[in-house]
Amino acid sequence: MSKDFLGKAAPPNYIAGLGRGATGFTTRSDIGPAREGPADLSDEAIEKLKRKRAAEDEEDSGEYQDPDNEVGLFNSMPYEADDEEADMIYEAVDAKMDERRKARREAREREELLRFRKERPKIQQQFGDLKRGLSAVTDEEWANIPEVGDLVGRNKKKVNTFKERFFAIPDSVIQGAAQSTGFHTTLDPSQQQYGGIATPADGMMTNFVEIGQARDKVLSLKLDQVRDSVSGSTTVDPKGYL
């Protein structure tokens, strides 16, 4: 059994499989190239497109122009004699207005300068009357003028002195400093006047007999200490030891 619709055209807006949820999709190959390339055009058409694109780049569309910009608004119209006269009149009016503004501006600047000088005069203006009075000063008065001191330095010194603090130094520190760097004003009894130390005992008064007796006594004491009494005999011969 053959189906008669197979050989017929599909109805308009028919999408196969739409009823069962199988929607189709379109690829780039189905659509074709986005634009025709230059290879598909003739040389004349390409030149025409280039000129058209250059003209579009040079001149902006009227909808993108600034409404306040009137430069070149009537360039396409012919420049006649009445246009020249109108330009001259406008230039004369602009010059007159500029002159009036200039005069007012200069007058306002002079007024502001005078007011500023009055509120904040210069040093020369402040002491102008005093400088004129110096012409009446005599030579004697000039000679009696005191010298100007360093008042700033003096005040600074007072401030520094006020900030400093002083403390009492212990006597041990003063005594140690005097002993390390000072000189003796008195001589020790054992010191001589011209240097050196005197011998406490005179060599001419030495008693050698007493010294010998003391040495013998010390020696006998040592012999008594080392003597060993065992069964009535001694281990040390006193005569042989001497």
C-alpha positions in Angstrom: 0.0 0.0 0.0 1.5 3.3 -1.1 1.0 6.6 0.8 -0.2 9.4 -1.4 1.4 12.2 0.6 4.9 11.0 0.0 5.0 12.6 -3.4 3.3 15.8 -2.4 4.9 19.0 -1.1 4.9 19.7 2.6 2.3 22.2 3.9 3.5 25.7 4.7 5.4 26.2 8.0 5.7 22.5 8.5 8.5 21.2 10.7 9.1 17.6 10.7 9.0 15.9 14.1 7.6 19.0 15.9 4.6 17.1 17.2 6.8 14.6 19.1 9.2 17.3 20.4 12.0 16.7 17.8 12.7 20.3 16.8 15.1 20.9 14.0 18.1 23.2 14.0 19.8 25.4 11.4 23.5 25.4 10.6 25.7 28.0 8.9 25.8 25.8 5.8 22.0 26.1 5.6 22.1 29.9 5.8 25.1 30.5 3.7 27.9 33.1 4.0 27.1 36.2 6.0 28.1 38.6 3.2 29.4 38.2 -0.2 33.2 38.4 -0.4 35.1 40.8 -2.7 35.9 37.8 -4.9 32.3 37.6 -5.9 32.2 41.3 -7.0 33.7 43.0 -10.0 36.5 45.5 -9.7 34.1 48.3 -10.5 31.7 47.3 -7.7 34.6 47.0 -5.2 35.8 50.6 -6.1 32.3 51.9 -5.7 32.0 50.3 -2.2 35.4 51.7 -1.2 34.3 55.3 -2.2 31.0 54.9 -0.4 32.7 53.7 2.8 35.3 56.6 2.7 32.5 59.1 2.3 30.7 57.7 5.3 33.9 57.9 7.4 34.6 61.5 6.5 31.1 62.9 7.0 29.0 62.1 10.0 25.3 61.7 9.8 23.2 64.7 10.7 21.6 62.9 13.6 25.0 62.6 15.4 26.0 66.3 15.1 26.0 68.7 18.0 22.9 71.0 17.8 25.0 73.9 19.2 27.7 73.4 16.6 26.9 75.8 13.7 30.3 75.7 12.0 30.0 75.0 8.3 26.2 75.1 8.5 25.8 77.1 5.3 29.0 76.2 3.5 27.0 74.7 0.6 25.2 78.1 0.0 26.8 80.8 -2.2 28.6 83.7 -0.4 27.0 86.9 -1.5 27.6 90.6 -0.8 24.9 90.8 1.9 26.6 87.9 3.7 29.9 89.8 3.7 28.2 92.9 5.0 26.5 90.9 7.8 29.9 89.4 8.8 31.4 92.8 9.0 28.6 94.1 11.2 28.9 91.1 13.5 32.7 91.6 13.8 32.2 95.3 14.6 29.6 94.4 17.3 31.9 91.7 18.8 34.9 94.2 18.9 32.7 96.8 20.6 31.4 94.4 23.2 34.9 93.1 23.9 36.2 96.7 24.3 33.4 97.5 26.8 34.1 94.3 28.7 37.8 95.0 28.7 37.3 98.5 30.2 35.0 97.1 32.9 37.4 94.3 33.6 40.4 96.6 34.0 38.4 99.0 36.2 37.3 96.1 38.4 40.9 94.8 38.6 42.2 98.2 39.6 39.5 98.5 42.3 40.3 95.1 43.7 44.0 95.9 43.7 43.5 99.2 45.6 41.3 97.5 48.1 43.9 94.8 48.7 46.7 97.3 49.1 44.6 99.2 51.6 43.9 96.1 53.6 47.4 94.7 53.3 49.9 97.4 52.6 53.5 96.7 51.7 56.3 97.0 54.3 57.6 100.1 52.4 54.2 101.8 52.7 53.8 100.9 56.4 57.1 102.5 57.4 57.0 105.3 54.7 56.3 108.1 57.3 59.1 106.8 59.6 61.6 106.7 56.7 60.7 110.3 55.9 61.2 111.3 59.5 64.8 109.9 59.5 65.9 113.0 57.5 65.6 115.0 60.8 67.8 112.7 62.9 71.1 114.4 63.9 74.6 112.8 64.0 74.6 112.6 67.8 71.3 110.7 67.8 72.6 108.3 65.1 75.7 107.7 67.3 73.5 106.9 70.4 71.4 104.3 68.7 71.9 101.0 70.5 73.1 97.9 68.7 70.5 95.4 67.8 71.0 92.2 69.8 70.1 88.7 68.8 66.7 88.6 70.5 65.7 85.5 68.7 68.7 83.6 69.9 68.3 84.9 73.4 64.7 83.8 73.6 65.7 80.4 72.2 68.4 80.1 74.8 65.9 80.8 77.6 63.5 78.2 76.3 66.2 75.6 76.2 67.4 76.5 79.7 63.8 76.2 80.9 63.5 72.7 79.5 66.8 71.5 81.0 67.0 69.8 84.4 69.9 69.7 86.8 70.7 67.1 89.4 73.3 67.0 92.3 76.3 64.9 91.5 77.4 62.5 94.3 80.7 63.2 96.1 82.1 59.9 95.1 82.0 60.9 91.4 83.7 64.2 92.1 86.4 62.5 94.3 87.0 59.8 91.6 87.4 62.5 88.9 89.8 64.4 91.1 91.9 61.4 91.8 92.1 60.3 88.1 93.0 63.7 86.6 94.3 65.8 89.5 97.7 66.1 91.3 98.5 65.4 95.0 99.2 68.5 97.1 100.7 66.5 100.1 103.4 63.9 100.4 103.1 60.5 102.1 105.6 60.0 105.0 107.3 57.3 103.0 107.6 59.5 99.9 110.7 61.7 99.4 110.7 65.2 98.2 112.6 64.6 94.9 111.0 61.2 94.1 111.3 57.6 95.3 110.3 55.9 98.6 112.4 56.0 101.7 113.5 52.7 103.3 111.6 52.2 106.6 114.7 50.7 108.5 118.3 51.8 108.2 120.7 49.0 107.0 123.5 50.0 109.4 121.3 49.2 112.5 120.6 45.6 111.5 121.5 43.0 114.2 122.6 39.9 112.4 123.1 37.9 115.7 119.5 38.1 116.5 118.6 37.1 113.0 120.8 34.0 113.2 119.3 33.0 116.6 115.9 33.3 115.2 116.8 31.1 112.3 118.3 28.4 114.6 115.2 28.4 116.7 112.9 27.9 113.7 115.1 25.1 112.4 115.0 23.3 115.8 111.2 23.5 115.9 111.0 21.9 112.4 113.4 19.1 113.5 111.3 18.4 116.6 108.2 18.1 114.4 109.7 15.5 112.0 111.4 13.4 114.7 109.8 10.0 114.9 110.4 8.3 118.3 109.9 4.6 117.8 111.4 2.1 120.4 113.8 4.8 121.7 115.5 5.4 118.2 115.1 8.3 115.8 114.7 8.3 112.1 116.4 11.6 111.6 120.1 12.2 112.4 120.3 15.8 113.6 124.0 16.1 112.9 123.7 14.5 109.5 120.7 16.7 108.7 122.8 19.8 109.5 
